[in-house]
Amino acid sequence: MNQKDILFVLNNLMEMHPMRKDAYYGALRTLGLLIIDDRRFFKVPIDAQAELEKLEKADFETCAALLTMLLREDHWFENAFDERLVQGWPQKIVKRMITLAKEGKY
């Protein structure tokens, strides 16, 4: 995907569906960024909160891994993603991805 397509998907997510878990999943899937092998990014067992604290310096792919991690966390802990939405983590991750994409770092 090119920069324009990536920005379209991410901006649409933030403008139209920032509070819907399925929209985050759909955006990652559309962009081909669902990270299956998260051991490249995180130590096991994963400390989600500690990993989220690294967001400020995360590259584009690591941001995708963080967002995937939050979606997977919801699988193991019911409503975990909803709580993360209230905390603003998915939105912060996508905003970081938008910034990186605008800089051509994707």
Helices and strands as residue ranges (DSSP letters): H 3-16, H 21-31, G 38-40, H 48-52, G 55-57, H 60-76, H 80-87, H 89-102
